[in-house]
Amino acid sequence: MEYLQKEDIILINKMTIETKNLKLIPCDIEILKSAIQGNDVLARKINVTVQDNWTEFGLGALQYSLSRLTESEEESGWWTYFPIHKQENKLIGSGGYKGKPTSDGTVELGYEIAPAFRNRGLATEMTKGLIENAFKDKRVKLIIAHTLGQENPSTSVLQKCGFEKVQEINDSDDGLIWKWELKRQ
């Protein structure tokens, strides 16, 4: 299992993650409100260009993150991150966690990269950055993820990052999904 080396990740502030090609900006309440208002407002707020079709997760995911952050400051840093492609200063997707660590030390992560930036290793790079960031918190013992129940680019990303498929689940909305886990070493 190959993680990013410590020199490959630089913490810019308390929660921003920087990898070789990406800067992962944690979304606070104001950034999420800007994203919900539209790409032009978001671009001005975080001073980047916004890639067309940067999200397939959509407004619902952003609104859910916003409501969770509004409910509790303890959730800060445990929801949405925006990956900025450093060379182009462009927002190219989203990712992050589904909340702070549970009482048993589990966090769930997710990620997406805009179609124009796929197949460049950026989803893997972003995921490795999120993994390293999560494991910096001593409470985190296990990171989980879910994918559609078939081999696809997302399953490849998780495998490259050391995740193991541990369960097949029949979901009433999504059909067959696979659960993946990565334990703290």
Phi and psi in degrees as GROMACS dihedral restraints (atoms count N, CA, C in turn):
[ dihedral_restraints ]
;  ai    aj    ak    al  type     phi  dphi    fc
    3     4     5     6     1  -112.0    20    10
    4     5     6     7     1   112.6    20    10
    6     7     8     9     1   -94.2    20    10
    7     8     9    10     1   164.0    20    10
    9    10    11    12     1   -64.4    20    10
   10    11    12    13     1   143.0    20    10
   12    13    14    15     1   -72.8    20    10
   13    14    15    16     1   155.3    20    10
   15    16    17    18     1   -53.8    20    10
   16    17    18    19     1   -36.6    20    10
   18    19    20    21     1   -71.4    20    10
   19    20    21    22     1   -12.3    20    10
   21    22    23    24     1   -86.3    20    10
   22    23    24    25     1   -12.0    20    10
   24    25    26    27     1  -122.2    20    10
   25    26    27    28     1   127.1    20    10
   27    28    29    30     1  -123.6    20    10
   28    29    30    31     1   127.3    20    10
   30    31    32    33     1   -84.6    20    10
   31    32    33    34     1   119.9    20    10
   33    34    35    36     1   -82.0    20    10
   34    35    36    37     1   -47.2    20    10
   36    37    38    39     1  -134.1    20    10
   37    38    39    40     1  -161.6    20    10
   39    40    41    42     1   -52.7    20    10
   40    41    42    43     1   -35.0    20    10
   42    43    44    45     1  -132.3    20    10
   43    44    45    46     1    -7.6    20    10
   45    46    47    48     1   -72.2    20    10
   46    47    48    49     1   137.3    20    10
   48    49    50    51     1  -113.8    20    10
   49    50    51    52     1   131.8    20    10
   51    52    53    54     1  -120.6    20    10
   52    53    54    55     1   128.3    20    10
   54    55    56    57     1  -113.6    20    10
   55    56    57    58     1  -173.1    20    10
   57    58    59    60     1   -54.6    20    10
   58    59    60    61     1   -48.8    20    10
   60    61    62    63     1  -109.4    20    10
   61    62    63    64     1    -9.1    20    10
   63    64    65    66     1  -128.3    20    10
   64    65    66    67     1   149.9    20    10
   66    67    68    69     1  -118.1    20    10
   67    68    69    70     1   118.2    20    10
   69    70    71    72     1   -97.0    20    10
   70    71    72    73     1   108.0    20    10
   72    73    74    75     1   -92.1    20    10
   73    74    75    76     1   122.4    20    10
   75    76    77    78     1   -71.4    20    10
   76    77    78    79     1   134.1    20    10
   78    79    80    81     1   -85.4    20    10
   79    80    81    82     1   122.4    20    10
   81    82    83    84     1   -94.2    20    10
   82    83    84    85     1  -176.1    20    10
   84    85    86    87     1   -58.3    20    10
   85    86    87    88     1   -44.0    20    10
   87    88    89    90     1   -67.4    20    10
   88    89    90    91     1   -39.5    20    10
   90    91    92    93     1   -65.9    20    10
   91    92    93    94     1   -42.7    20    10
   93    94    95    96     1   -63.5    20    10
   94    95    96    97     1   -41.2    20    10
   96    97    98    99     1   -60.1    20    10
   97    98    99   100     1   -41.5    20    10
   99   100   101   102     1   -63.2    20    10
  100   101   102   103     1   -42.8    20    10
  102   103   104   105     1   -62.6    20    10
  103   104   105   106     1   -38.8    20    10
  105   106   107   108     1   -67.9    20    10
  106   107   108   109     1   -31.7    20    10
  108   109   110   111     1   -73.0    20    10
  109   110   111   112     1   -21.8    20    10
  111   112   113   114     1   135.1    20    10
  112   113   114   115     1   164.5    20    10
  114   115   116   117     1   -60.7    20    10
  115   116   117   118     1   -38.8    20    10
  117   118   119   120     1   -65.5    20    10
  118   119   120   121     1   -43.5    20    10
  120   121   122   123     1   -65.0    20    10
  121   122   123   124     1   -44.1    20    10
  123   124   125   126     1   -62.1    20    10
  124   125   126   127     1   -44.8    20    10
  126   127   128   129     1   -57.8    20    10
  127   128   129   130     1   -43.3    20    10
  129   130   131   132     1   -67.6    20    10
  130   131   132   133     1   -39.6    20    10
  132   133   134   135     1   -62.7    20    10
  133   134   135   136     1   -44.8    20    10
  135   136   137   138     1  -107.2    20    10
  136   137   138   139     1     6.5    20    10
  138   139   140   141     1    58.5    20    10
  139   140   141   142     1    51.4    20    10
  141   142   143   144     1  -139.4    20    10
  142   143   144   145     1   167.4    20    10
  144   145   146   147     1   -84.7    20    10
  145   146   147   148     1   144.6    20    10
  147   148   149   150     1  -108.9    20    10
  148   149   150   151     1   120.5    20    10
  150   151   152   153     1   -65.1    20    10
  151   152   153   154     1   136.3    20    10
  153   154   155   156     1   -56.7    20    10
  154   155   156   157     1   146.2    20    10
  156   157   158   159     1    54.6    20    10
  157   158   159   160     1    39.2    20    10
  159   160   161   162     1   -70.7    20    10
  160   161   162   163     1   -20.7    20    10
  162   163   164   165     1  -133.5    20    10
  163   164   165   166     1   136.0    20    10
  165   166   167   168     1  -104.1    20    10
  166   167   168   169     1   -16.7    20    10
  168   169   170   171     1   -64.7    20    10
  169   170   171   172     1   -35.6    20    10
  171   172   173   174     1    83.4    20    10
  172   173   174   175     1  -178.0    20    10
  174   175   176   177     1   -64.3    20    10
  175   176   177   178     1   -32.8    20    10
  177   178   179   180     1   -57.5    20    10
  178   179   180   181     1   -43.0    20    10
  180   181   182   183     1   -66.2    20    10
  181   182   183   184     1   -40.1    20    10
  183   184   185   186     1   -66.3    20    10
  184   185   186   187     1   -42.1    20    10
  186   187   188   189     1   -65.7    20    10
  187   188   189   190     1   -37.0    20    10
  189   190   191   192     1   -64.8    20    10
  190   191   192   193     1   -46.0    20    10
  192   193   194   195     1   -59.0    20    10
  193   194   195   196     1   -43.5    20    10
  195   196   197   198     1   -59.7    20    10
  196   197   198   199     1   -45.3    20    10
  198   199   200   201     1   -65.4    20    10
  199   200   201   202     1   -38.1    20    10
  201   202   203   204     1   -66.7    20    10
  202   203   204   205     1   -41.8    20    10
  204   205   206   207     1   -66.8    20    10
  205   206   207   208     1   -36.4    20    10
  207   208   209   210     1   -66.2    20    10
  208   209   210   211     1   -34.8    20    10
  210   211   212   213     1   -69.9    20    10
  211   212   213   214     1   -35.1    20    10
  213   214   215   216     1  -153.4    20    10
  214   215   216   217     1   125.7    20    10
  216   217   218   219     1   -67.8    20    10
  217   218   219   220     1   -20.9    20    10
  219   220   221   222     1   -62.7    20    10
  220   221   222   223     1   -19.7    20    10
  222   223   224   225     1   -82.4    20    10
  223   224   225   226     1    -8.6    20    10
  225   226   227   228     1   -56.2    20    10
  226   227   228   229     1   128.4    20    10
  228   229   230   231     1    86.9    20    10
  229   230   231   232     1    -2.5    20    10
  231   232   233   234     1  -115.6    20    10
  232   233   234   235     1    24.1    20    10
  234   235   236   237     1  -130.2    20    10
  235   236   237   238     1  -121.4    20    10
  237   238   239   240     1   -81.9    20    10
  238   239   240   241     1   136.9    20    10
  240   241   242   243     1  -122.6    20    10
  241   242   243   244     1   141.7    20    10
  243   244   245   246     1  -105.7    20    10
  244   245   246   247     1   120.5    20    10
  246   247   248   249     1   -81.1    20    10
  247   248   249   250     1   121.0    20    10
  249   250   251   252     1  -104.0    20    10
  250   251   252   253     1   122.4    20    10
  252   253   254   255     1   -72.7    20    10
  253   254   255   256     1   113.4    20    10
  255   256   257   258     1   -61.5    20    10
  256   257   258   259     1   -44.9    20    10
  258   259   260   261     1   -61.8    20    10
  259   260   261   262     1   -35.7    20    10
  261   262   263   264     1  -102.6    20    10
  262   263   264   265     1    -5.1    20    10
  264   265   266   267     1    48.3    20    10
  265   266   267   268     1    53.7    20    10
  267   268   269   270     1  -131.5    20    10
  268   269   270   271     1   133.6    20    10
  270   271   272   273     1   -71.1    20    10
  271   272   273   274     1   124.6    20    10
  273   274   275   276     1  -125.5    20    10
  274   275   276   277     1    14.8    20    10
  276   277   278   279     1   163.6    20    10
  277   278   279   280     1  -156.1    20    10
  279   280   281   282     1  -156.2    20    10
  280   281   282   283     1   164.5    20    10
  282   283   284   285     1  -173.7    20    10
  283   284   285   286     1  -173.1    20    10
  285   286   287   288     1   138.7    20    10
  286   287   288   289     1  -149.1    20    10
  288   289   290   291     1  -121.9    20    10
  289   290   291   292     1   163.3    20    10
  291   292   293   294     1  -103.6    20    10
  292   293   294   295     1    60.1    20    10
  294   295   296   297     1   101.0    20    10
  295   296   297   298     1   168.8    20    10
  297   298   299   300     1   -65.5    20    10
  298   299   300   301     1   166.3    20    10
  300   301   302   303     1   -57.5    20    10
  301   302   303   304     1   141.1    20    10
  303   304   305   306     1   -73.0    20    10
  304   305   306   307     1   173.8    20    10
  306   307   308   309     1   -61.1    20    10
  307   308   309   310     1   -25.8    20    10
  309   310   311   312     1   -93.5    20    10
  310   311   312   313     1     7.4    20    10
  312   313   314   315     1    85.7    20    10
  313   314   315   316     1    26.8    20    10
  315   316   317   318     1  -104.0    20    10
  316   317   318   319     1   137.0    20    10
  318   319   320   321     1  -127.8    20    10
  319   320   321   322     1   150.4    20    10
  321   322   323   324     1  -111.4    20    10
  322   323   324   325     1   138.5    20    10
  324   325   326   327     1  -120.2    20    10
  325   326   327   328     1   159.9    20    10
  327   328   329   330     1  -148.6    20    10
  328   329   330   331     1   164.5    20    10
  330   331   332   333     1  -162.6    20    10
  331   332   333   334     1   156.5    20    10
  333   334   335   336     1  -155.0    20    10
  334   335   336   337     1   147.0    20    10
  336   337   338   339     1  -126.5    20    10
  337   338   339   340     1   137.3    20    10
  339   340   341   342     1   -58.2    20    10
  340   341   342   343     1   143.6    20    10
  342   343   344   345     1   -50.0    20    10
  343   344   345   346     1   -39.2    20    10
  345   346   347   348     1   -66.9    20    10
  346   347   348   349     1   -14.2    20    10
  348   349   350   351     1  -114.2    20    10
  349   350   351   352     1     9.6    20    10
  351   352   353   354     1   -77.7    20    10
  352   353   354   355     1   164.6    20    10
  354   355   356   357     1    62.3    20    10
  355   356   357   358     1    32.6    20    10
  357   358   359   360     1  -123.5    20    10
  358   359   360   361     1     4.0    20    10
  360   361   362   363     1    83.3    20    10
  361   362   363   364     1     6.1    20    10
  363   364   365   366     1   -73.7    20    10
  364   365   366   367     1   -34.6    20    10
  366   367   368   369     1   -65.3    20    10
  367   368   369   370     1   -40.2    20    10
  369   370   371   372     1   -65.3    20    10
  370   371   372   373     1   -44.1    20    10
  372   373   374   375     1   -61.1    20    10
  373   374   375   376     1   -43.9    20    10
  375   376   377   378     1   -64.1    20    10
  376   377   378   379     1   -44.7    20    10
  378   379   380   381     1   -62.6    20    10
  379   380   381   382     1   -42.4    20    10
  381   382   383   384     1   -62.0    20    10
  382   383   384   385     1   -39.7    20    10
  384   385   386   387     1   -62.9    20    10
  385   386   387   388     1   -41.7    20    10
  387   388   389   390     1   -66.0    20    10
  388   389   390   391     1   -37.9    20    10
  390   391   392   393     1   -62.5    20    10
  391   392   393   394     1   -52.0    20    10
  393   394   395   396     1   -58.0    20    10
  394   395   396   397     1   -42.4    20    10
  396   397   398   399     1   -63.0    20    10
  397   398   399   400     1   -45.6    20    10
  399   400   401   402     1   -62.2    20    10
  400   401   402   403     1   -44.0    20    10
  402   403   404   405     1   -73.3    20    10
  403   404   405   406     1    -9.2    20    10
  405   406   407   408     1   -68.5    20    10
  406   407   408   409     1   -23.0    20    10
  408   409   410   411     1   -86.9    20    10
  409   410   411   412     1   116.8    20    10
  411   412   413   414     1   -61.7    20    10
  412   413   414   415     1   -20.0    20    10
  414   415   416   417     1   -69.5    20    10
  415   416   417   418     1   -25.6    20    10
  417   418   419   420     1   -78.9    20    10
  418   419   420   421     1   117.7    20    10
  420   421   422   423     1  -109.4    20    10
  421   422   423   424     1   -24.9    20    10
  423   424   425   426     1  -148.2    20    10
  424   425   426   427     1   135.8    20    10
  426   427   428   429     1  -114.9    20    10
  427   428   429   430     1   131.0    20    10
  429   430   431   432     1  -117.5    20    10
  430   431   432   433     1   161.4    20    10
  432   433   434   435     1  -151.3    20    10
  433   434   435   436     1   158.8    20    10
  435   436   437   438     1  -127.1    20    10
  436   437   438   439     1   142.1    20    10
  438   439   440   441     1  -133.4    20    10
  439   440   441   442     1   168.0    20    10
  441   442   443   444     1   -60.6    20    10
  442   443   444   445     1   152.5    20    10
  444   445   446   447     1   -81.7    20    10
  445   446   447   448     1    55.7    20    10
  447   448   449   450     1  -162.0    20    10
  448   449   450   451     1   157.1    20    10
  450   451   452   453     1   -61.1    20    10
  451   452   453   454     1   132.2    20    10
  453   454   455   456     1  -160.3    20    10
  454   455   456   457     1   175.8    20    10
  456   457   458   459     1   -55.7    20    10
  457   458   459   460     1   -35.3    20    10
  459   460   461   462     1   -66.3    20    10
  460   461   462   463     1   -40.4    20    10
  462   463   464   465     1   -66.0    20    10
  463   464   465   466     1   -35.2    20    10
  465   466   467   468     1   -64.0    20    10
  466   467   468   469     1   -41.9    20    10
  468   469   470   471     1   -59.1    20    10
  469   470   471   472     1   -48.8    20    10
  471   472   473   474     1   -62.7    20    10
  472   473   474   475     1   -41.2    20    10
  474   475   476   477     1   -63.3    20    10
  475   476   477   478     1   -41.7    20    10
  477   478   479   480     1   -62.7    20    10
  478   479   480   481     1   -28.2    20    10
  480   481   482   483     1   -91.3    20    10
  481   482   483   484     1     3.9    20    10
  483   484   485   486     1    93.3    20    10
  484   485   486   487     1     5.5    20    10
  486   487   488   489     1   -71.7    20    10
  487   488   489   490     1   152.1    20    10
  489   490   491   492     1  -118.7    20    10
  490   491   492   493     1   138.0    20    10
  492   493   494   495     1   -74.2    20    10
  493   494   495   496     1   124.8    20    10
  495   496   497   498     1  -117.9    20    10
  496   497   498   499     1   -13.3    20    10
  498   499   500   501     1  -161.0    20    10
  499   500   501   502     1   146.5    20    10
  501   502   503   504     1  -110.5    20    10
  502   503   504   505     1   131.5    20    10
  504   505   506   507     1  -126.6    20    10
  505   506   507   508     1   133.6    20    10
  507   508   509   510     1   -92.5    20    10
  508   509   510   511     1   106.6    20    10
  510   511   512   513     1   -94.3    20    10
  511   512   513   514     1   135.5    20    10
  513   514   515   516     1   -64.0    20    10
  514   515   516   517     1   -28.6    20    10
  516   517   518   519     1   -92.1    20    10
  517   518   519   520     1   -44.5    20    10
  519   520   521   522     1  -102.5    20    10
  520   521   522   523     1    -4.5    20    10
  522   523   524   525     1    78.8    20    10
  523   524   525   526     1  -144.2    20    10
  525   526   527   528     1   -72.7    20    10
  526   527   528   529     1   124.8    20    10
  528   529   530   531     1  -127.3    20    10
  529   530   531   532     1   154.4    20    10
  531   532   533   534     1  -109.4    20    10
  532   533   534   535     1   139.0    20    10
  534   535   536   537     1  -101.8    20    10
  535   536   537   538     1   136.0    20    10
  537   538   539   540     1  -121.9    20    10
  538   539   540   541     1   149.8    20    10
  540   541   542   543     1  -136.7    20    10
  541   542   543   544     1   146.9    20    10
  543   544   545   546     1  -134.3    20    10
  544   545   546   547     1   116.3    20    10
  546   547   548   549     1   -90.5    20    10
  547   548   549   550     1   148.2    20    10
  549   550   551   552     1   -59.9    20    10
  550   551   552   553     1   135.9    20    10
